[in-house]
Structure formats: C-alpha cells, structure tokens
Amino acid sequence: MANLPNCIKCNSKYTYEDGNLLVCPECFHEWSADSTLQEIADEKIIKDANGNVLNDGDNVIVIKDLKVKGSSLVVKKGIKVKNIKLVNGDHDIDCKIDGIGEMKLKSEFVKKE
C-alpha cells in the first residue's frame, strides 16, 4: 500500500487514490497529489484579536458589543460562541449564537477561549 498524505482539510489518515485524485472518506475532499503543496500554501490563516490562530470547531468569546445588521438585536460582549466554522470572505467565521441564530463574525472581534 502506498504511503499517501493525510487529508489537507481534516487531516484524516484514511485518504485513498481514485484515478489521479486523492480522496478523503471522512470529509469527502478531493485533490490532486500535485496540488497538495500549492493548496496548503494558499490556505489563509485566520487569527483572533489577540493573534491566536483559529481552527474549525474552536470556541471563542466576543470582545465587543456588535449590532446585528437589519435587526435591533445586539451580540453582547462576553458571549461565548461554540464550534465555529472558518470561511473565506469579509466575515471569517460562521457560527450559531444562542438567542440570535446563525451569524457571520469577523475574527477581529473575537478571542479564542
């Protein structure tokens, strides 16, 4: 059996070859073996307000009162947000906040727990 690299998205060790692609059975990510190094280099590192690197599934705390656009709701300073998901775009974090629902946050307004 060939020594295949771990998945570049979820780090699973169960990758397998499918033609000229590598496939992860856990997160279903597919990539070319040639592009592995390029994808790792292209991956954006997202940091919190204190400079700590954030990862999917981390818990964070909001460090500033944030008005919810299009609503009279406010995300209060000190609210704990569990199990974040990192995304590309202006707002780096997808999450659910109790009492408010699904939101997108900027990483500059949170600190890692």
C-alpha positions as a Markdown table, in Angstrom:
| # | Residue | x | y | z |
|---|---|---|---|---|
| 1 | Met | 0.0 | 0.0 | 0.0 |
| 2 | Ala | 1.4 | 3.4 | -1.0 |
| 3 | Asn | 2.2 | 6.0 | 1.7 |
| 4 | Leu | -0.4 | 8.6 | 1.0 |
| 5 | Pro | -0.5 | 12.1 | 2.6 |
| 6 | Asn | -3.2 | 12.9 | 5.2 |
| 7 | Cys | -6.2 | 14.9 | 4.1 |
| 8 | Ile | -5.3 | 18.6 | 3.7 |
| 9 | Lys | -8.7 | 19.7 | 5.0 |
| 10 | Cys | -9.4 | 17.5 | 8.1 |
| 11 | Asn | -6.0 | 15.7 | 8.5 |
| 12 | Ser | -7.6 | 12.3 | 8.2 |
| 13 | Lys | -5.1 | 9.5 | 7.7 |
| 14 | Tyr | -7.6 | 7.4 | 5.6 |
| 15 | Thr | -7.0 | 9.0 | 2.2 |
| 16 | Tyr | -7.1 | 6.9 | -0.9 |
| 17 | Glu | -6.4 | 7.2 | -4.6 |
| 18 | Asp | -9.2 | 7.5 | -7.2 |
| 19 | Gly | -7.5 | 7.7 | -10.6 |
| 20 | Asn | -5.3 | 10.8 | -10.4 |
| 21 | Leu | -7.0 | 12.3 | -7.4 |
| 22 | Leu | -6.6 | 11.7 | -3.7 |
| 23 | Val | -9.9 | 11.4 | -1.7 |
| 24 | Cys | -10.8 | 11.7 | 1.9 |
| 25 | Pro | -13.6 | 9.4 | 3.0 |
| 26 | Glu | -14.3 | 11.4 | 6.2 |
| 27 | Cys | -14.8 | 15.0 | 4.8 |
| 28 | Phe | -15.1 | 14.0 | 1.1 |
| 29 | His | -12.4 | 16.4 | 0.0 |
| 30 | Glu | -10.8 | 15.6 | -3.4 |
| 31 | Trp | -7.5 | 17.0 | -4.6 |
| 32 | Ser | -4.7 | 16.3 | -7.0 |
| 33 | Ala | -1.5 | 15.0 | -5.4 |
| 34 | Asp | 0.4 | 17.6 | -7.4 |
| 35 | Ser | -1.7 | 20.4 | -6.0 |
| 36 | Thr | -1.3 | 19.4 | -2.3 |
| 37 | Leu | 1.6 | 21.8 | -1.6 |
| 38 | Gln | 0.0 | 24.6 | -3.5 |
| 39 | Glu | -3.3 | 24.3 | -1.6 |
| 40 | Ile | -1.5 | 24.3 | 1.7 |
| 41 | Ala | 0.3 | 27.5 | 0.7 |
| 42 | Asp | -2.9 | 29.1 | -0.5 |
| 43 | Glu | -4.8 | 28.3 | 2.7 |
| 44 | Lys | -5.5 | 31.6 | 4.6 |
| 45 | Ile | -4.5 | 31.6 | 8.3 |
| 46 | Ile | -7.2 | 33.3 | 10.4 |
| 47 | Lys | -6.3 | 34.8 | 13.7 |
| 48 | Asp | -8.3 | 36.2 | 16.6 |
| 49 | Ala | -8.0 | 39.7 | 18.1 |
| 50 | Asn | -5.0 | 38.5 | 20.2 |
| 51 | Gly | -3.2 | 36.9 | 17.3 |
| 52 | Asn | -4.1 | 33.3 | 18.2 |
| 53 | Val | -4.7 | 31.0 | 15.2 |
| 54 | Leu | -8.3 | 29.9 | 14.9 |
| 55 | Asn | -9.4 | 26.5 | 13.7 |
| 56 | Asp | -12.8 | 24.9 | 12.8 |
| 57 | Gly | -14.6 | 23.8 | 15.9 |
| 58 | Asp | -12.9 | 26.3 | 18.3 |
| 59 | Asn | -14.8 | 28.1 | 20.9 |
| 60 | Val | -14.5 | 31.9 | 21.0 |
| 61 | Ile | -15.7 | 34.8 | 23.1 |
| 62 | Val | -17.0 | 38.1 | 21.6 |
| 63 | Ile | -14.9 | 41.1 | 22.8 |
| 64 | Lys | -17.1 | 43.9 | 21.7 |
| 65 | Asp | -20.9 | 44.7 | 21.5 |
| 66 | Leu | -21.9 | 44.1 | 17.9 |
| 67 | Lys | -25.1 | 45.3 | 16.3 |
| 68 | Val | -26.8 | 42.8 | 14.1 |
| 69 | Lys | -27.4 | 44.4 | 10.7 |
| 70 | Gly | -31.1 | 44.7 | 9.8 |
| 71 | Ser | -32.2 | 44.0 | 13.4 |
| 72 | Ser | -32.5 | 45.6 | 16.8 |
| 73 | Leu | -30.5 | 42.7 | 18.3 |
| 74 | Val | -27.1 | 43.2 | 19.8 |
| 75 | Val | -24.4 | 40.5 | 20.3 |
| 76 | Lys | -23.1 | 41.4 | 23.7 |
| 77 | Lys | -19.5 | 41.5 | 24.8 |
| 78 | Gly | -18.5 | 38.3 | 26.6 |
| 79 | Ile | -20.9 | 35.9 | 24.8 |
| 80 | Lys | -19.4 | 32.5 | 24.3 |
| 81 | Val | -19.7 | 31.1 | 20.7 |
| 82 | Lys | -19.1 | 27.4 | 20.4 |
| 83 | Asn | -18.0 | 25.3 | 17.4 |
| 84 | Ile | -17.1 | 28.0 | 14.9 |
| 85 | Lys | -16.6 | 27.3 | 11.2 |
| 86 | Leu | -14.0 | 29.3 | 9.3 |
| 87 | Val | -14.9 | 30.6 | 5.8 |
| 88 | Asn | -13.4 | 32.8 | 3.2 |
| 89 | Gly | -14.7 | 36.3 | 2.7 |
| 90 | Asp | -15.1 | 39.5 | 4.6 |
| 91 | His | -16.5 | 37.8 | 7.6 |
| 92 | Asp | -14.2 | 34.9 | 8.6 |
| 93 | Ile | -16.5 | 32.9 | 11.0 |
| 94 | Asp | -19.8 | 31.1 | 10.5 |
| 95 | Cys | -21.5 | 30.3 | 13.9 |
| 96 | Lys | -24.7 | 29.9 | 15.8 |
| 97 | Ile | -25.3 | 32.2 | 18.8 |
| 98 | Asp | -27.9 | 31.3 | 21.4 |
| 99 | Gly | -30.9 | 33.6 | 21.3 |
| 100 | Ile | -29.9 | 35.1 | 17.9 |
| 101 | Gly | -29.3 | 32.3 | 15.5 |
| 102 | Glu | -26.8 | 31.8 | 12.6 |
| 103 | Met | -24.3 | 34.7 | 12.2 |
| 104 | Lys | -21.2 | 35.6 | 10.4 |
| 105 | Leu | -18.5 | 37.3 | 12.5 |
| 106 | Lys | -15.2 | 38.9 | 11.8 |
| 107 | Ser | -12.3 | 37.3 | 13.6 |
| 108 | Glu | -11.0 | 40.7 | 14.8 |
| 109 | Phe | -14.0 | 40.9 | 17.2 |
| 110 | Val | -13.4 | 37.5 | 19.0 |
| 111 | Lys | -10.8 | 35.9 | 21.2 |
| 112 | Lys | -10.0 | 32.2 | 21.4 |
| 113 | Glu | -11.2 | 30.5 | 24.6 |
